[in-house]
Amino acid sequence: MESWSPFPHADAYPFTADEVRRQWSRLHQGDAEPCPADPTVLEAWALFHSGRFEEAARAGLAAGGAGVTAANKATIVYATYLEPSEATRLQLLEEASHRSRAQAQAEPGNANAWFWHAYALGRYSQGISVAKALAQGLPREVRSALGRTIDLSDRHADARLALAVFHAEVIDKVGEMVGSITHGARREESLRLFEEAFALNPHSVIGRIEYANALVMLEGEGRGAEATRLYEDAAQAEAADAAERLAVELARLELADG
């Protein structure tokens, strides 16, 4: 596979391992990942937060153990925001999904093994046809893994956010009645999960974007003005690291496109 496309603001977030350790609670408020004791794993996270995603993935896999989580997150963030080829993007997401599922099977108490499995699988599902995703049982697997994450980590804001999006997207595609019967998707549950996610991580940039999209999916264009305000808040946010900067840039791009 060719080298990954570079993060376009590589000099803006020059994290060292020590700086990542000092800022850990802010940087990982969304995923509630424990700060690693292993210095090689911490270095992989420093590469991730700096936007050196390919190096972070390689370093995390080389470190093993908790480093696999850093590798999976680096792969998924890169695939989601920076990979220009759709085929390569899906391949990377599929690889991360398989890797995190194996990690979850080996470490069933590892909340982020389950989370990154669900997240990668969810992004992968978005890139293939709805019929294909349903035939493979992917929505059910995503929901199950997100539920497992929340059971294991009561501070996991991002799992609540992803599950809120799951409910909204199912309702948007098939309607609330069918979605409730087939996948247990409910509007009230989506809104409740968004509320919980923001209570745990009020800084979330991607949370504002996802909430804006969900409001329109769940309640229609009448919530468009509120959705736009959420996008504007996201676009004006001061990013804490490279990954958050990508979410800020996404909000700016969406606003520019109208």
N, C-alpha and C positions, 0 to 999 in steps of 0.2 A: 504494500500500500504506500502511496506517495506520502510525503511529509504533510503534516497538518498545516492549514493556513494559520498565519500568525495573528495573535491578538493585536489590533491596530493601535493600542495605547500602551505598548509594552513598558515604556519608561515611567508611566504615571504611578505604578504600584510596586515599588521595589521592596517587597517584603523579605525580611530575613526570618530565620526560624525563631529567634528571640522575639522579634516584633509580632509574629503570629501568636506566640505563647502569651504575650502581654495583651493582645487584642482578642483572644480566643472567644470570650463570652459574646462579644459583639459580632464577630465573624461567623460564629456558629449558633447564633440565637435561633435560627430557623430550623436547623437539622439536629440540634442537641447532641452533636457528636462529642464524646469525651476527649479532652485534650490528651494526646498520646505522650507516654513517657519515653518511647523509643525515638531517639534523635533522627534516625533515618526516615521515619514516618512524618515527623514534624517538618523535615526538609521537603518532603513531597508536598505537604500542605503549603509551605512557603512558595514553592513553584506554582501551585494552583492559584493561590491568591494574587500572585504577581501576573497571572495571565499566561504563564508558560505551560499551557495545558498538555502538550505532547510530552514534555519533559516530566511533568507531574505524574502523568499516567505511567510512564516507564519507571520512574523512581518509586512510585507506590507499589507497583507489581514486583519490583526488585526487592523492596523491603518486606513484602508479604504481611500476613496478619492484618493489623488495622490499616496498613498501607493500601490494601486492596480497596478499601472504601474511598480513599483519596483518588486512586486510579479510576474507579468507577465514576465518581463525581466529575472528575476532569474530563473523562470521555463523554459523558452525557451533556455537560455544559458546552463543550466544544461542538458536539454534533448538533445540538439544538440551535446554537447561535452563529457558528462560524463555518461549518462545512458546506461548501457550495454545491457539491454533488448529492442529489437525493439518494442515489443508490448507495453511496459511501456512508451517508448519514444513517440510513436504515441498517447498514451492516454494523456500524459502530454501536448503535443502540441495541441491536440484537446481541452483539458480543458482550456489552455491559450487562444486559439482562441475564444472559446465561452465567456470567461470572458472579454476579451478585446473588443469583439463585443458588449456585454452588456454595457460596459463602454462607448464605442463610441456612442451608442444609447442614453445613459443618458447624455453624455457630447459631443455633436456633434462638438464642437470647440476644443476638445482635440486631438492634432495631434498624440501623441504617443499612444492613444487608437486605432486609425485607423492603425498606423504603426505596432504595435505588433499584432493586428489582422491579418494583411496581412502577417507579417513575420512568425507567427506561422502556418498560413494556408499554406504558401508556403513550409515550411519545412515538414509539414504534407503531402502535395501533393507529395513531393519528395519520401516519404516513401511508397506510395501506387502506384498502377499501373497507367500509363498514361491514359488508357481508363477510369478507375474509376474516376480519377480527372476531366477529361473532362466531363464525364456524370453528375457529381455533379456541374459543372459550377465553379470549384474552381479557374482556371486560371483567368477567368473574374473578379471574386470577389477580388482576390489578386491585380490585376492591378488597379481596381477601388479604393480600399482602399489605395494603394500607391499613386495614383494620388491625392486623398483627403488629404493625409498627406502633400504632397508637396504644395498643394494649401493653406493649413493652416500654414505651416512653411517653409519659404523660406530659412532657414538655415539648413534644415534637410538633412545632407549628407547621412545618412544611408538609407533614403527612395530612394534617387536617385541611390544609389548603388544597392539596392534590385531591383529597376525597371530596371536598366541596366542588371542585371543578368536575370531577367524575359525575356527580349527581346532576350538575347543570348541563353537561354535554349530552348525557343520556336523554334528559328531558327535551333538550333542543332537537335531538335527532328523531325521537319516536313519540314525544309527548309524555305528559306526566302520568296519565293512566297506564299506558303500555309500559313506560319506564318503571313505574312502581311495581307492576306485576312481574316483569322480566328481570329487573336488576335491583329492585328496592329503592329506586331513585325518587327522592322527594324534594320539592322546592324548599320546604321549611328546614329540612336537614342540611341542605347546601348552605343556606343563609346562616344557620347556627354554627356550622363548621367554619365559615369565614369569620364569624364573630370571635370564635375561640382562637383561631389562628392569629388574628390581629391582636388579641389580648396577650398572647404569648410572644409575638414578634411585631410590635407596632412599626418597626423600621422597614418592613418588607416592601421592596420595590415591585418585585414580580407579583406579590400579593395584590397590590393595587391594580395592576394590569389584569390579572385573572379575575378579580372581583368586578372590574368594569365590564369585562366580556360576559361574565356570568349574569350580571344584572340585566343586560340586554337579552341574553338567551332565556332567562327565566321570566322576565316581566315586559319584554318588548322595547320598542324604540322610545316609549315614553320615559324610559330611564336614561336616554341618550345623553342628556345634559350632565347628569351625575357621573356617567361613565367617562365623559370627556374631562370632567374635573379630576377624576381619579388618574387618568392618563397624564394630565398636566402636573399633578403632584408627583407622579413617578418620573416624569421627564425633568423635573426641577430638583430631584433628590441628589444629595451628595453621596456618591458611591463609596462604600467602604473598601472595596477591592475590585479586581478585574471582572469577576463574575457578576457583581452587582452593576458594574458599569455597562455591561452588555444589556442588562434589563433596562437601564436608563436610556441607552441608545435605541432600544426597541421601541420604547414609549415615544421618543422623539420622532422616530421614523414614522410611526403610525399617525401621529398628529400631523406631520408634514404631508402625509398622503391623504389626509382629510377623512 
